[in-house]
Amino acid sequence: MSRAQAGGQFIRSGFALLFLGFVMSVGMVMHYVVGGQYPTGHDFRSNVTLWWACPWTLSTAVVLGGSLCMIVIGTVHTSLGRFSVPDVGLATRIAHWLCVLALLAIFLTGYIGYFVVDAIWPMFYYAPVAEGKNAWLLMQLACIVVFALGVGVGSLDIWCASRGAISATPM
Protein backbone atom coordinates (compact mmCIF):
# COMPACT_ATOMS: atom_id res chain seq x y z
CA MET A 1 0.00 0.00 0.00
CA SER A 2 1.36 3.42 -0.88
CA ARG A 3 1.95 6.13 1.70
CA ALA A 4 -0.78 8.23 0.10
CA GLN A 5 -3.29 5.39 0.38
CA ALA A 6 -2.36 4.73 4.00
CA GLY A 7 -2.50 8.44 4.74
CA GLY A 8 -5.92 8.66 3.15
CA GLN A 9 -7.19 5.80 5.32
CA PHE A 10 -5.92 7.47 8.50
CA ILE A 11 -7.37 10.84 7.47
CA ARG A 12 -10.80 9.46 6.48
CA SER A 13 -11.05 7.36 9.64
CA GLY A 14 -9.90 10.31 11.74
CA PHE A 15 -12.58 12.60 10.34
CA ALA A 16 -15.29 9.94 10.80
CA LEU A 17 -14.22 9.44 14.41
CA LEU A 18 -14.01 13.21 14.91
CA PHE A 19 -17.68 13.35 13.96
CA LEU A 20 -18.39 10.59 16.51
CA GLY A 21 -16.59 12.67 19.13
CA PHE A 22 -18.81 15.65 18.38
CA VAL A 23 -21.89 13.43 18.65
CA MET A 24 -20.58 12.23 22.03
CA SER A 25 -20.25 15.89 23.04
CA VAL A 26 -24.01 16.25 22.66
CA GLY A 27 -24.43 13.68 25.42
CA MET A 28 -22.15 15.75 27.66
CA VAL A 29 -24.17 18.90 26.98
CA MET A 30 -27.42 17.08 27.65
CA HIS A 31 -25.96 15.78 30.92
CA TYR A 32 -25.35 19.37 31.98
CA VAL A 33 -28.79 20.52 30.76
CA VAL A 34 -30.77 17.67 32.33
CA GLY A 35 -28.56 17.16 35.35
CA GLY A 36 -27.17 14.05 36.93
CA GLN A 37 -29.15 10.84 37.01
CA TYR A 38 -28.62 10.59 40.77
CA PRO A 39 -28.15 13.17 43.51
CA THR A 40 -24.54 14.08 44.09
CA GLY A 41 -23.18 13.42 47.54
CA HIS A 42 -20.25 14.83 49.44
CA ASP A 43 -17.77 12.29 47.99
CA PHE A 44 -18.70 13.28 44.46
CA ARG A 45 -18.45 17.00 45.09
CA SER A 46 -15.07 16.66 46.80
CA ASN A 47 -13.75 14.67 43.84
CA VAL A 48 -15.43 16.63 41.03
CA THR A 49 -12.12 17.75 39.51
CA LEU A 50 -11.23 14.12 38.83
CA TRP A 51 -14.57 13.43 37.20
CA TRP A 52 -15.15 16.83 35.51
CA ALA A 53 -18.79 16.53 36.60
CA CYS A 54 -19.77 14.42 33.57
CA PRO A 55 -19.16 10.69 33.15
CA TRP A 56 -18.40 10.90 29.42
CA THR A 57 -15.68 13.53 29.54
CA LEU A 58 -12.78 11.08 29.41
CA SER A 59 -14.11 8.96 26.56
CA THR A 60 -15.19 12.00 24.55
CA ALA A 61 -11.80 13.68 24.99
CA VAL A 62 -9.97 10.51 23.94
CA VAL A 63 -12.12 10.09 20.83
CA LEU A 64 -11.72 13.76 19.85
CA GLY A 65 -7.98 13.86 20.55
CA GLY A 66 -7.41 10.42 19.05
CA SER A 67 -9.21 11.30 15.84
CA LEU A 68 -7.08 14.43 15.47
CA CYS A 69 -4.00 12.29 16.08
CA MET A 70 -5.08 9.95 13.28
CA ILE A 71 -5.57 12.90 10.92
CA VAL A 72 -2.03 14.09 11.71
CA ILE A 73 -0.58 10.61 11.15
CA GLY A 74 -2.41 10.39 7.83
CA THR A 75 -1.18 13.81 6.77
CA VAL A 76 2.42 12.87 7.55
CA HIS A 77 2.10 9.60 5.62
CA THR A 78 0.67 11.51 2.66
CA SER A 79 3.50 14.05 2.84
CA LEU A 80 6.12 11.30 3.03
CA GLY A 81 4.59 9.82 -0.12
CA ARG A 82 6.13 12.72 -2.06
CA PHE A 83 9.60 11.37 -1.30
CA SER A 84 11.17 8.17 -2.50
CA VAL A 85 10.57 6.25 0.71
CA PRO A 86 9.27 2.68 0.99
CA ASP A 87 5.56 2.00 0.94
CA VAL A 88 3.85 1.17 4.21
CA GLY A 89 3.91 -2.38 5.42
CA LEU A 90 1.57 -4.60 7.34
CA ALA A 91 2.50 -2.90 10.63
CA THR A 92 1.06 0.44 9.53
CA ARG A 93 -2.13 -1.17 8.27
CA ILE A 94 -2.47 -2.94 11.62
CA ALA A 95 -1.74 0.36 13.41
CA HIS A 96 -4.60 2.00 11.52
CA TRP A 97 -7.06 -0.66 12.61
CA LEU A 98 -5.78 -0.68 16.19
CA CYS A 99 -6.45 3.06 16.38
CA VAL A 100 -9.91 2.81 14.81
CA LEU A 101 -11.01 -0.14 16.93
CA ALA A 102 -9.61 1.39 20.13
CA LEU A 103 -11.50 4.66 19.61
CA LEU A 104 -14.71 2.80 18.82
CA ALA A 105 -14.13 0.63 21.89
CA ILE A 106 -13.64 3.63 24.15
CA PHE A 107 -16.95 4.97 22.88
CA LEU A 108 -18.57 1.64 23.73
CA THR A 109 -16.91 1.27 27.14
CA GLY A 110 -16.86 4.89 28.24
CA TYR A 111 -20.16 6.08 26.86
CA ILE A 112 -22.46 3.09 26.48
CA GLY A 113 -20.52 1.09 29.08
CA TYR A 114 -21.41 3.74 31.65
CA PHE A 115 -25.05 2.61 31.54
CA VAL A 116 -24.07 -1.08 31.70
CA VAL A 117 -21.82 -0.53 34.71
CA ASP A 118 -24.48 1.66 36.31
CA ALA A 119 -26.99 -1.19 35.94
CA ILE A 120 -24.58 -3.51 37.78
CA TRP A 121 -23.39 -0.98 40.38
CA PRO A 122 -26.11 1.70 40.68
CA MET A 123 -24.79 5.18 41.44
CA PHE A 124 -21.17 4.01 40.93
CA TYR A 125 -20.27 7.32 39.35
CA TYR A 126 -21.96 9.60 41.86
CA ALA A 127 -21.43 7.74 45.15
CA PRO A 128 -18.66 6.64 44.05
CA VAL A 129 -18.77 2.85 44.23
CA ALA A 130 -15.12 1.82 43.96
CA GLU A 131 -15.71 -1.55 42.27
CA GLY A 132 -17.86 -0.04 39.53
CA LYS A 133 -15.65 2.99 39.08
CA ASN A 134 -12.51 0.88 38.83
CA ALA A 135 -14.05 -1.63 36.41
CA TRP A 136 -15.32 1.17 34.18
CA LEU A 137 -12.05 3.10 34.24
CA LEU A 138 -9.95 -0.04 33.62
CA MET A 139 -12.03 -0.82 30.51
CA GLN A 140 -11.33 2.69 29.24
CA LEU A 141 -7.65 2.39 30.14
CA ALA A 142 -7.41 -0.82 28.10
CA CYS A 143 -8.82 1.04 25.08
CA ILE A 144 -6.35 3.89 25.56
CA VAL A 145 -3.45 1.41 25.77
CA VAL A 146 -4.54 -0.24 22.50
CA PHE A 147 -4.80 3.20 20.87
CA ALA A 148 -1.35 4.14 22.16
CA LEU A 149 0.02 0.90 20.73
CA GLY A 150 -1.47 1.75 17.33
CA VAL A 151 -0.05 5.27 17.45
CA GLY A 152 3.33 3.90 18.52
CA VAL A 153 3.50 1.42 15.65
CA GLY A 154 2.32 4.04 13.16
CA SER A 155 4.78 6.59 14.50
CA LEU A 156 7.67 4.15 14.33
CA ASP A 157 7.00 3.61 10.63
CA ILE A 158 6.84 7.38 10.11
CA TRP A 159 10.08 7.86 12.03
CA CYS A 160 11.89 5.24 9.93
CA ALA A 161 10.51 6.58 6.64
CA SER A 162 11.28 10.19 7.56
CA ARG A 163 14.91 9.29 8.16
CA GLY A 164 15.06 8.13 4.55
CA ALA A 165 13.17 11.19 3.33
CA ILE A 166 15.80 13.56 4.75
CA SER A 167 18.24 12.60 2.00
CA ALA A 168 15.62 11.89 -0.66
CA THR A 169 14.31 14.38 -3.14
CA PRO A 170 10.59 15.03 -3.65
CA MET A 171 8.93 13.07 -6.45
Stockholm file with secondary structure:
# STOCKHOLM 1.0

chainA/1-171         MSRAQAGGQFIRSGFALLFLGFVMSVGMVMHYVVGGQYPTGHDFRSNVTLWWACPWTLSTAVVLGGSLCMIVIGTVHTSLGRFSVPDVGLATRIAHWLCVLALLAIFLTGYIGYFVVDAIWPMFYYAPVAEGKNAWLLMQLACIVVFALGVGVGSLDIWCASRGAISATPM
#=GR chainA/1-171 SS CCHHHHHHHHHHHHHHHHHHHHHHHHHHHHHHHHCCSSCCCHHHHHTHHHHTTSTTHHHHHHHHHHHHHHHHHHHHHHHHTTBSCCCCCHHHHHHHHHHHHHHHHHHIIIIIHHHHHHHHSTTTTTTTCHHHHHHHHHHHHHHHHHHHHHHHHHHHHHHHHHHHHHHSCBC
#=GC SS_cons         CCHHHHHHHHHHHHHHHHHHHHHHHHHHHHHHHHCCSSCCCHHHHHTHHHHTTSTTHHHHHHHHHHHHHHHHHHHHHHHHTTBSCCCCCHHHHHHHHHHHHHHHHHHIIIIIHHHHHHHHSTTTTTTTCHHHHHHHHHHHHHHHHHHHHHHHHHHHHHHHHHHHHHHSCBC
//
